[in-house]
Amino acid sequence: AQDKNNVHFWLDMLLFFSTQAHGTRPKHTEESTNTGRNSRLAPGSTPGTLCRCPAIVFVFYVLYRLRDKIAEALGLDHVTVVRVSVKDMLPCCGSVQKPFAIYIWKVDGFHSGSWFSANNLFVEVHHGFNQSVSTRVHPQAGPSAEFKARLEMNHNPADSESPMIILVKHQLQIGSQELGRVTIPARHPDSTNTVAGKIDIGAKFGTVRWDDNTFTKAEEVAGAEGKIWYLLRPLDEMVEDP
């Protein structure tokens, strides 16, 4: 979700405002006659600097509160830069990572991302501190493709902030184009709709079968009218159907 992990962005913003406050102090050509007031100021500081400090803190607070919307507007909500949290750095609060598998069966109904060629379809998955994983590219697949792919990631059961984002993409000669996405939240009033809930549901299947009874069909795909069939399942209980 996020981009809760784009720490470098917020640090750059804080550094910028701090530089404005402390690096561009006005030059005084004469000494102030109010020695009592100057005696209460910290060495090297000015009244203008002290006035700007609360404003800097307020701006930084607003940016922090709106970080998710800003990252989404910039298209960076699924990008993870810093792969550690404060809890991970505390000996008593280390996180437990449990492996699980993401099965991508097929996608359908995605209009061409280019006027000159059919879609070169692939699926890319982002979740928490994991490196992104993706299926192989299906060249000239058009609006649909059958992947039958298994991807692996780690999941922290105590993480209630990192959603899973499944992207359907069209590979270009340089980079790729997003055609649609499905977001599985980390928190939801219905626990079966969360990442942990989907993993628990997948654990109930004794055998992974490539059919509609096993896979979840996501029909509400942001940015497209397509559909994605996927399944989340713990790795330690996995049995694949040949």
C-alpha positions as CSV (number, residue, x, y, z in Angstrom):
1,A,0.0,0.0,0.0
2,Q,1.2,1.9,-0.2
3,D,3.5,4.1,-0.6
4,K,4.2,3.8,3.1
5,N,7.7,2.8,2.3
6,N,8.8,5.7,0.1
7,V,10.8,7.2,3.0
8,H,13.3,8.8,0.7
9,F,10.5,11.0,-0.7
10,W,9.6,12.4,2.7
11,L,13.2,12.8,3.8
12,D,13.9,14.8,0.7
13,M,10.9,17.1,1.4
14,L,12.0,17.6,5.0
15,L,15.6,18.3,3.9
16,F,14.2,20.9,1.4
17,F,12.2,22.8,3.9
18,S,15.0,22.6,6.5
19,T,17.4,24.1,4.0
20,Q,14.9,26.9,3.3
21,A,14.7,27.7,7.0
22,H,18.4,27.5,8.0
23,G,20.3,28.1,4.8
24,T,18.6,31.4,3.7
25,R,18.6,33.5,6.8
26,P,18.3,37.3,6.1
27,K,21.4,39.3,6.6
28,H,21.3,42.1,9.2
29,T,23.2,45.2,8.6
30,E,22.8,46.6,12.1
31,E,22.6,45.2,15.5
32,S,19.3,45.2,17.3
33,T,19.0,47.5,20.2
34,N,16.8,45.1,22.0
35,T,19.6,43.1,23.7
36,G,17.1,41.5,26.1
37,R,15.3,39.8,23.2
38,N,18.5,38.7,21.4
39,S,19.8,37.2,24.6
40,R,16.9,34.8,24.6
41,L,17.6,33.5,21.1
42,A,19.8,30.5,20.5
43,P,23.3,31.2,19.0
44,G,23.1,31.6,15.2
45,S,19.3,31.8,15.1
46,T,17.0,34.7,14.2
47,P,13.3,35.4,15.0
48,G,12.4,34.6,11.4
49,T,14.1,31.2,11.7
50,L,12.1,30.4,14.9
51,C,8.8,31.4,13.2
52,R,9.5,29.1,10.3
53,C,10.1,26.0,12.3
54,P,6.5,25.3,13.3
55,A,5.5,25.9,9.7
56,I,8.0,23.3,8.5
57,V,6.7,20.8,11.1
58,F,3.1,21.5,10.0
59,V,3.9,21.0,6.3
60,F,5.8,17.8,7.0
61,Y,2.9,16.5,9.0
62,V,0.4,17.3,6.2
63,L,2.7,15.6,3.7
64,Y,3.0,12.5,5.9
65,R,-0.8,12.3,6.4
66,L,-1.3,12.6,2.6
67,R,1.6,10.3,1.7
68,D,-0.7,7.5,0.3
69,K,-2.7,9.9,-2.0
70,I,0.5,11.6,-3.2
71,A,2.2,8.3,-4.0
72,E,-1.0,7.1,-5.8
73,A,-1.1,10.3,-7.8
74,L,2.5,9.8,-8.8
75,G,1.9,6.2,-9.7
76,L,4.3,5.1,-6.9
77,D,1.9,3.5,-4.5
78,H,3.1,0.0,-5.3
79,V,6.8,0.8,-5.2
80,T,8.8,-0.3,-2.2
81,V,12.1,1.4,-1.5
82,V,12.9,0.9,2.2
83,R,12.4,-2.8,3.1
84,V,12.6,-2.5,6.9
85,S,10.3,-1.0,9.6
86,V,10.9,0.4,13.0
87,K,9.6,-2.8,14.6
88,D,12.1,-4.9,12.7
89,M,15.0,-2.9,14.2
90,L,13.8,-3.7,17.8
91,P,15.0,-7.0,19.2
92,C,11.7,-7.6,21.0
93,C,9.4,-6.8,18.0
94,G,10.9,-8.6,15.1
95,S,8.5,-9.7,12.4
96,V,7.8,-13.3,11.4
97,Q,7.7,-13.9,7.7
98,K,5.6,-16.8,6.4
99,P,6.1,-18.0,2.8
100,F,3.0,-18.3,0.6
101,A,2.3,-18.8,-3.1
102,I,0.4,-16.6,-5.5
103,Y,-1.2,-18.6,-8.3
104,I,-2.1,-16.6,-11.5
105,W,-4.4,-18.7,-13.7
106,K,-5.5,-16.3,-16.4
107,V,-6.6,-12.8,-17.3
108,D,-9.3,-11.8,-19.8
109,G,-10.9,-8.7,-21.3
110,F,-7.9,-6.3,-21.3
111,H,-8.0,-4.0,-24.3
112,S,-4.8,-3.4,-26.2
113,G,-2.4,-0.9,-24.6
114,S,-1.0,0.0,-28.1
115,W,-2.5,1.1,-31.3
116,F,0.1,-0.8,-33.3
117,S,0.3,-4.2,-31.7
118,A,-1.5,-6.7,-29.5
119,N,-0.9,-6.9,-25.8
120,N,2.3,-8.5,-24.6
121,L,0.7,-9.5,-21.3
122,F,2.3,-10.3,-18.0
123,V,1.2,-10.1,-14.4
124,E,3.3,-8.3,-11.7
125,V,2.7,-8.6,-7.9
126,H,3.7,-6.2,-5.1
127,H,3.3,-6.9,-1.4
128,G,5.0,-5.4,1.7
129,F,8.8,-5.5,1.8
130,N,9.0,-8.3,-0.9
131,Q,10.7,-7.7,-4.2
132,S,8.1,-7.6,-6.9
133,V,7.5,-10.9,-8.7
134,S,6.0,-11.4,-12.2
135,T,5.0,-14.0,-14.7
136,R,6.7,-14.5,-18.0
137,V,5.5,-12.3,-20.8
138,H,3.0,-13.7,-23.3
139,P,3.9,-12.0,-26.6
140,Q,1.0,-10.9,-28.9
141,A,-1.5,-12.3,-26.4
142,G,-4.2,-9.7,-27.1
143,P,-6.9,-9.1,-24.5
144,S,-6.5,-12.5,-22.7
145,A,-3.8,-15.0,-21.7
146,E,-3.5,-18.2,-19.7
147,F,-0.5,-18.1,-17.4
148,K,-0.8,-21.0,-15.0
149,A,2.0,-19.5,-13.0
150,R,3.1,-19.8,-9.4
151,L,4.9,-16.9,-7.7
152,E,6.3,-16.9,-4.2
153,M,6.4,-14.2,-1.5
154,N,6.6,-13.8,2.2
155,H,3.8,-12.5,4.4
156,N,4.0,-10.9,7.9
157,P,0.7,-11.8,9.7
158,A,1.2,-8.8,12.0
159,D,1.4,-6.4,9.1
160,S,-1.9,-4.5,8.9
161,E,-0.8,-1.8,6.5
162,S,0.7,-3.4,3.4
163,P,-1.9,-4.4,0.8
164,M,-1.2,-6.7,-2.1
165,I,-1.3,-5.2,-5.6
166,I,-1.7,-7.4,-8.7
167,L,-0.9,-5.5,-11.9
168,V,-1.8,-6.6,-15.4
169,K,0.8,-5.1,-17.8
170,H,1.7,-4.7,-21.4
171,Q,5.4,-4.9,-22.1
172,L,6.7,-2.2,-24.4
173,Q,10.1,-1.9,-26.1
174,I,11.1,0.5,-23.3
175,G,9.4,-0.2,-19.9
176,S,5.8,-1.4,-19.6
177,Q,2.3,-0.1,-19.4
178,E,-0.2,-0.8,-16.7
179,L,-3.6,-2.1,-18.0
180,G,-5.3,-2.7,-14.7
181,R,-4.9,-3.7,-11.1
182,V,-6.5,-5.5,-8.2
183,T,-5.7,-4.4,-4.7
184,I,-6.2,-6.9,-1.8
185,P,-6.2,-4.8,1.4
186,A,-4.4,-5.6,4.6
187,R,-7.4,-4.5,6.7
188,H,-11.0,-4.9,5.9
189,P,-14.3,-5.3,7.9
190,D,-14.7,-8.7,6.2
191,S,-11.5,-10.5,7.1
192,T,-11.9,-13.0,4.2
193,N,-11.2,-10.1,1.8
194,T,-7.7,-9.3,3.3
195,V,-4.4,-10.8,2.3
196,A,-4.3,-13.0,5.4
197,G,-7.9,-14.1,4.8
198,K,-7.2,-15.0,1.2
199,I,-4.2,-17.1,2.3
200,D,-6.4,-18.9,4.9
201,I,-9.0,-19.7,2.3
202,G,-6.4,-21.1,-0.1
203,A,-5.2,-23.4,2.7
204,K,-8.5,-25.2,2.7
205,F,-8.0,-26.6,-0.7
206,G,-6.3,-30.0,-0.6
207,T,-5.2,-29.8,-4.2
208,V,-4.6,-26.7,-6.4
209,R,-6.8,-27.2,-9.5
210,W,-7.0,-24.8,-12.4
211,D,-10.8,-24.2,-12.3
212,D,-13.4,-21.7,-11.1
213,N,-14.1,-23.6,-8.0
214,T,-10.6,-23.1,-6.7
215,F,-9.6,-19.7,-8.0
216,T,-10.9,-16.2,-7.1
217,K,-12.2,-14.3,-10.1
218,A,-11.5,-10.6,-9.5
219,E,-14.0,-8.7,-11.7
220,E,-13.5,-5.2,-10.2
221,V,-10.2,-4.3,-11.8
222,A,-9.2,-0.7,-11.4
223,G,-8.5,1.1,-14.7
224,A,-9.9,-1.7,-16.9
225,E,-12.9,-3.9,-17.6
226,G,-10.9,-7.1,-17.5
227,K,-10.8,-10.0,-15.0
228,I,-8.0,-11.8,-13.1
229,W,-8.2,-15.3,-11.7
230,Y,-5.8,-15.7,-8.7
231,L,-5.2,-17.9,-5.6
232,L,-3.2,-17.3,-2.5
233,R,-2.0,-20.3,-0.6
234,P,0.5,-21.1,2.2
235,L,3.6,-22.8,0.9
236,D,4.0,-25.3,3.7
237,E,0.6,-26.9,2.9
238,M,0.8,-26.8,-0.9
239,V,0.0,-29.7,-3.1
240,E,-0.1,-29.1,-6.8
241,D,-2.3,-30.8,-9.3
242,P,-0.1,-32.0,-12.2
